[in-house]
């Protein structure tokens, strides 16, 4: 069984000024740098957050990269994701699907959905939307993804009734362009598969490992959240060989208290946490995400807020970063990424719970468009 980890902390919205960027014939609204989410960096001599990845002024390359967000589903009506979504799929099988069967409807279960006595939280309902916005948010409502030229392939794999291992395996296969019995083939195979989930077996299951090995051979990238288990070791899917496992940093480039700690964690990225004792712009220390709230009349409305906290949110930052790199170098693979990692990381202070860990944080230290 795979469990999701997240935390929602309501906060203020960020209003951004807008600009237009055109890449390979696609025009999109973006945010001006001085108002961008803190984890992307700043411009014009302003001081960036110590853990900012500094991609704000990195223009996407000519190649649009497909990133699969395998999650709770995506609410396609959010303005921050307008123009960013491909036709996805609901891969939740009949035994756990309140809609009775798999279908092209990749939206999450309704707010307040129940599976027997089990009530799905509103946080799980919006989780996939929030994760997708960190990869490819278009700048509307202040939500700017790491690569707003990326295309999101939404794949729903859990809802009010939880998740099954079979559905997860099928979702990964379908997202990568492999055939799944009873489901039409995916016409938009993903180059990157984002798994903002953790909590499976302590040792990677052989079937899951074989699938990941196959994807890596096919030059796919699998990015997984390390998990919010408070410095314990990695569980599936982050502990599988070939997975880019992602831990979480605070805005001050410190390992967050909730993140898993394991020498196998490949990289750390901003994931947010408690507010910092600082007057700096990043003291909020939460991730700006596209989400939904209820208005005075109880109607759901799209909004944005600094509310993302968890390794679930650090993982899509890395997925977006890799997609930005691949937009310039579409033929690169996992071996190239690990070989080039010195260009993409900065040191992070180790902590006692994992004396053997040598943590590195994600950062654009050089132009991603360079060879």
N, C-alpha and C positions, 0 to 999 in steps of 0.2 A: 504494500500500500504506500502511496506517495501522499504526503501532506503538504499543504500550502502554508507559507509563513508570510505574514504581513502585519502591519500596524497602521491604523489611520488616526492621525492627529489633526483635527480641523485647524485651519490657520487662514491668514489673509491671502487674498488673490494678488497676483502681480500683473500690472498693466504694462504692456510693452508698446513701444512705438514700432512701426512696421516699415518694411522695405520689400522689394521684390527681387528674387534671384531666379534666373533662368538657367537650367541645366539640361542639355540634350533636348531642347525644345519644350521642356516642362518649366512652367513658371509657377512660383509659389511665394506666398507671403512669409517673410522671416522677421525676426526681431532684431532691433538695433542692439549692438553689443553691450552698451552700458546698462541695459535693463534686462539682460538675459539671465536665465537661471544660473545660480552661482557655480554649479558644478561644471559648466562649460567654459568658464574663464571670463576675461574682460578684454577691453581694448583701450587704446589711447593713453597708455601709461598708468591706468588704474591697477591697484593691487588685486590679484586674483586670490581666491581661497587657496590655502596650502595644498588641498587635494584636488583642485580643479583640473580637468583633463586638457584644458586649453585647446579645444577644437573650434572655438567660436568663429574664427576667421578662416578656417579651413574649408575651402569651397569643395563641394562634391565633384567627383570626376564624371566623365561622360557615360559611365556604365551604371545603370540602375540595378541595385542589389535587392534580392528578395529575402526578407527575414521572416521566418515563421514564428509566430507567438503562440505556443502551445500552452493553453491556459484555460480560464473560466469562460472564454468567449469575449467578444469585443462588441461594444455598443457603437454601431456604425454611424449613428447620427451626431456624434460629437463633432463640433466644428474644428477642433484641434486635429482631427484625423481626416478631415475632408480631403479627398483626392489621394489619400495614402493607402487605402485598403484594396486588396485583391479579393476575388471571390474565394472564400475559405470554406470550411466544412465543420459540421458538428460530428465528432467521432465518438461521442458517448453512445454506447450500445444500449439496446432496449432495456436490459435489466436494471440500468441505472439512469435511464433517460425519462424525464417526466413527459417528454414529447413522444415517447414510445419507440423511436427509431432514429438512426443516423439520418442526416439530411444536410442540404446546403445552408441551413439556418444556423449561422455560427454565433448568434447572440446568446448572452448568458440567460440562465433561468430568471424568471420575473422576481422583482423585489418581494421579499416575504415568502418565497417559494418554500414548500415543505416536502420532505421525503419521510412519510410517516410522522413521527414526532420530532424529526430533525428539521430545524429551521436554518436555511442558508443565510449567512450574514450578508449585510449590504456590502461589506468590504470584499467578500469573495465575489459578489456580483460585478463589482467594478474593477477587480484586480487585473484582468486581462486588458481592459481599456487603458488603465494607468501604465501598465508595462509597455504596451504598444506606443504610448505617447512619449515615453523616454527614448525610444528608438528613433521615431520618425515624426514627432509632433511638428505641425506646420507653422507654429508661431501664433496661431489664434488663441485668444484668452491667455496669452503669456506662456504657452506650453511649446517649447522648442526642443525637438529631439536632437540627438547627436548628429544624425544624418537625415535631414528632412527630405532628401531625394530618395531615400530607401522606400521600398514597397513592403507593406505588412501583409503577410498571409495569416489570417486569423484561423486558428484550429482549436475548437472547444474540446476539452478532454475531461472536464469534470463539472458537476453542478451540485444541486442540493443533495443528491444521493452519493456523493463522493466520487472516487476514481478507481478504476480497475487497472491492473498491470497490462492486461490484454489491450485495453483501449489506449493506454499510453504507447505501447509498442506500435499499434496500428497508426496512431496519430503521427508518430515520428516517421514511420515508413511513408505515409501518404504525403506529409509535408515535404519530404526529400524527393518525391517523384516516383517512389516505388509503388507497385500495385498492391492493393488491399482488396480481398474478396468482398463483393457486394457493394463496392463504392466506386464511382467513376474515377478514373485516373486524374491526378492533379495536373492541370495544364500550366501551372506556374511553380515549378519545383524551387524550393528555397535553397539558397546557398548557406544560410545561417539558420540554425534552429535554436531558439531561446526557450529554456526551461526554467522558469522562475518558480521552482518547487524543490522540495527536499523531504527527506524522512523515510526513504525506502530502506532496503537492506544495508547492513553495515559492510557487506562485501558485494560488489557488483554482480548481479545475476548473470549467468552465462548467456542467456538469450539476449538480454539487453546489451551486454558487452559485444556479442557477435554483431548486433545491429549497428552499434556505434563504430565498430571496426570497419564494417562495410561502408558506412557513410564517409569515414575519414579516407578510405581508399578512393572514394568517388569525389574527393576534394570538397567535402562539406565540413562545416564548422558546427560543433555542438557546444553551446554555452549554458552552464547551469549554475544556479544559486548554491552557495556553500551550505546555506541553511541557517536558521536562527536558533541554534541550540546552545548558545552561551559557552563558547570555547570548547565544545566537545569535538570529536573527530567527524570527518565527512561521512555522509550516507549517500545512497543513490539519489539522483543520477550523477552527482558531482564527484563521486569516488570512482567512477568508471574510467579506464584508460582511454585517452583521446579526447576527453571532455575538458573544456576550458572552465575550470571551477573558479568561482568569483566570491570573494569575501567582501565585507563592507567597511568603509572608512568614514570617519567624521569629516566635516569640512576642514578641520585642522590637521588632516592627514594622520590621524590616529585610528588604530583598529577599534571598531565599535565593540561594546561589551557583549552584544547579543550574537555576534557572528561566530560561525564555526571556526575552529583553529586546527590546522592540519598542515604538515609539510607539503602535502599534495595540492594545496590551494595554489593555483597558478598565479593569480593576480587579484588585487584588491582595487575597488573603485568606490566612488561616493555612494553611500547608501542611506545617509542621514541617521539621526538619533535625537537625543535630547538637546534642547537649546543650549548654546554656548555662552559663557560669560565674556561677551565681547560686544562692542558697538559696531563691529564690522558688518558689512552687508550679508555675510554668510553665517552670522550667528544664529539664524533660524535653524540651520542644520537639518533641514528636511528637503525632500526632493519635490520639485514642482511637477505635478502630474495633472492630466486630464481626468476628471472624475464626474460624478453626479451627486447631487444633493436633493433634498425635498424642500419645496417652497412652503409658504405659509398655509397653502391649501392642501398640502400633502402630495403635490404633483412633482414628479422627478424632473430635474432640469440639469443640463450640462453646465459644468463650471470648471474651475481650476483652483488648485490650492497647493500650498506647501504642506503636504500631508504624507508623502511617501517615506516610509522608514522600513528598512530591511534588506537582506541580501536579494530579495525578490526584485528590488529596484537597482541594486548594483549590477546585476547580471545584464539587463537591457542597455545599460550605459556601455558595457563592454561589447555587446552585440552591435550597437549602433556605431561604435568606434571601428570595429572590424569591417562593418559594411562601408564605412567612409573610406577606409584603406583600400578595400576591394573595388570601390568605384573608380579608383585610379589603376589598380592592378588586378584585373578580374581573374587572372590565371594563378594567383597565389594560393597556397594551401596551408594546412596547419603547421607543417614542418617549416615553411617560410616564416610564419608568424612567430613560432618559438625561437627560430634562429635570429629573427630581427627584434626580439623582445627588448634588447638593450636600448633600442630607439624609443620604446613605448612605455618605459617605466621609470619610476623614481623610488629611492629607498623609503621604507616605512619603519618606524621604530618597533623593534620586536617587543613582545610582552611575555611575562613569565609563564603563563599557562602552556606555552609551546616554545620551549627553549631551542628546539631544533629547527624551528621555522625561520625562514629568511624572507620576510614579506616585501613585496614590491607593489607600488600603486601605479595605476594606469595614468599616463600623461603623454601628450603629443610634444615630444622634445624636439622634433624635426618636422619638416613638411611631409605629410603623408603621401604627397604626389611624387616625391623623390624615389628613385629606384631603390 
